[in-house]
Amino acid sequence: MTTRSPALARSRRARRTVVQARSDAWIHDYTRRVTVTDTLIVIAVVFGAQMLRYGPVSFDDHVGRARVPIGLVSLGVVAAWLLMLRMRQSLDRRVIAAGPTEYSRVVSACFLVFATLAIVDLLFVLNIARSFVALAFPLGTVALLTSRWSWRSRLTHRRRRRLDLDRVVVIGGIATAQPLIEHLDRNPELGYDVIGLCVPPEQSEIIGPLAANGRSIPILGEFADARAIVETAGASTVAVTSAEALGHSAMRELSWDLEGLDVQMVVAPGLLDVAGPRMSMRPVAGLPLLHIDKPSYKGANRLAKAMVDRIGAVALVVLVSPALAVCALAITLDSRGPVFYRSERIGPGNEPFLMWKFRSMVTGADRMKDDLADLDEGAGALFKIREDPRVTRVGKVIRRFSIDELPQLFNVIGGSMSLVGPRPPLAEEVERYDGPVARRMLVRPGMTGLWQVSGRSDLTWEESVRLDLSYVENWSAMSDAMIMWRTLRAVVGRSGAY
């Protein structure tokens, strides 16, 4: 590390404190507001459930053989609930507005609170009314999730305007740092703003900044200057992309140096599209190794997903049956031909199946594809035309709101599709698959998926494949729930549908 005079060090530290106070103020404000909201929700739900179950009782009224005051029980539930949210780290800075982990921690905290309440009730014979728990638990869980979603949505909107971002200094070679910088710059909702780069000594003489997505990222210095650069730049996060180039000793010293600066240090593992639940750090003979669990598609996971698919599909069919009837009538009156369109798609094991949709094009549209090849706007194996002349008047409406895909619920009930999964491919697309792309055929295709909530027809072929592979590699029940929720927002917003 470079040697600096004490006066210079104090000056730089003072400048860093001012800058970081400005850039990090949002996190303290955000956590304070969410904490207050959580507290108000828990208090309102618990005492509301007490009022509904026991009526306007006095705080000193007792329950159970132990004659415990009902008000004391409610206060205990409130305290335990808030404590469990804190213990489950539901407001950890690493999970704020970054995937389903925050929601998962909120749900697990709620389950743990009421599991503990059941044990305490059994041990101390409190005989707490089941209706009290039946009211407080689901209402509180839903209210907390809704509150967290509201705060996260607000934070995400601000981040898209490049507000409330963590200032990041990237440490690594240009070849490894540029992909990370470009990814973070394209996705400001992740919460990172790259302000500079520290490079190896052999790259320090490069003239001019690094170009990333039209932005200029300055090269601030060498690896050895990292601590001084973090101090003067006011960075709140350091991202290391070349740990092997930095060296074991320098990595250790850098982590020690940053310990007293209230700066986060992250290391990019160099693995793309591998989700956190599959990665774990385990020490082997004192050496920390990153373990990557294999994707799991069989056994209990597959059975649970199949049950959720069928139960959910049956419930949705009952719910949308009036819309199905109205749509069928509109198609019949609008143009000649069948109400439904059956398209052969390929499922797991390259087995073909017939996918059902409402007919949104004129009869014989498939035979017209060759004549429209010059208008194809798709990429790779996809065939897409933004203003497709084959689409009927009713077809434009039902495609815009994805109503034409509702009959696929019967495919889900029949087991050939899932509610969430990769995009169902055509046979000619599968014939062109090679290498890793074929892995998307390991699971059943879905009515919706990451491709649906990330742009739909606006995506390139490469982006669609990457999202499908990411889903296959990192499937989880919580990710399915998040995709279903985002699908509703994408359909209402009509983004990428044509």
Secondary structure as UniProt FT lines:
FT   HELIX           6..54
FT   TURN            59..60
FT   STRAND          62..63
FT   TURN            64..67
FT   STRAND          68..69
FT   HELIX           70..87
FT   TURN            88..91
FT   TURN            93..97
FT   HELIX           101..124
FT   HELIX           130..160
FT   TURN            161..162
FT   STRAND          166..171
FT   HELIX           174..186
FT   HELIX           188..190
FT   STRAND          192..199
FT   HELIX           201..203
FT   TURN            204..205
FT   STRAND          210..212
FT   TURN            213..214
FT   STRAND          215..217
FT   STRAND          219..222
FT   HELIX           223..225
FT   HELIX           226..233
FT   STRAND          237..240
FT   HELIX           243..246
FT   HELIX           248..259
FT   TURN            260..262
FT   STRAND          264..267
FT   TURN            272..273
FT   HELIX           276..278
FT   STRAND          279..284
FT   TURN            285..286
FT   STRAND          287..292
FT   HELIX           299..334
FT   STRAND          340..346
FT   HELIX           348..350
FT   STRAND          352..358
FT   TURN            363..364
FT   HELIX           365..368
FT   HELIX           370..375
FT   TURN            380..381
FT   TURN            386..387
FT   TURN            389..390
FT   HELIX           393..400
FT   TURN            401..402
FT   HELIX           403..405
FT   TURN            406..407
FT   HELIX           408..414
FT   STRAND          418..420
FT   HELIX           427..431
FT   HELIX           435..442
FT   STRAND          446..448
FT   HELIX           450..453
FT   TURN            454..455
FT   HELIX           456..458
FT   HELIX           461..473
FT   HELIX           477..493
FT   TURN            494..496
//
